[in-house]
């Protein structure tokens, strides 16, 4: 993918992260500010770099990491405790200002970038775009974007900036102070396991 770098430069900002929520599998709790390879919106389609995601608020982190599209078209909303017990919550901060490509709001449209890069459920276009940003704009640390689920701000941080990141000691997601209110707001019922009452 060819980027019009002069246009994208108009949307590059610098900002320091402070306590951005991140939900991750408990098996990775020893490295709360790390990430492995995997398929996600802005991951490398060739596994040439890793990406860490965080959100600027808990409801968005919960939507992106846990709920996703699972309740689409469903009147009953269940989450199962064994699944949530395998997840933990940390807060990501940076020790320096990060250089961010800001794709929030109408940025993709205004810049002539395929809007699927930030809004589509399928991640193929976003991955191709992210690979081009990573390779052609080597000073950019991350992509700042709106969640397609909540419109809250999210950040996808390239591994070249991981050394500037830290995460709080993770707590189990079920122990998160903000979880009960979010469960209630979304009308979710927690169950011990499938087929049993909560």
Secondary structure, 3 states (H helix, E strand, C coil): CCCCHHHHHHHEEEECCCCEEEEEEHHHHHHCCCCCCCCCCCCCCCCCCCEEEEECCHHHHHHHHHHCCCCCCCCCCEEEHHHHCCEEEEEEEECCCEEEEECCCCHHHHHCCCCHHHHCCCCHHHHHHHHHHHHHCCCCCEEEEECCCCCCEEEEEEHHHHHHEEECCCEEHHHCCCHHHHHHHCCCEEECCCCCCC
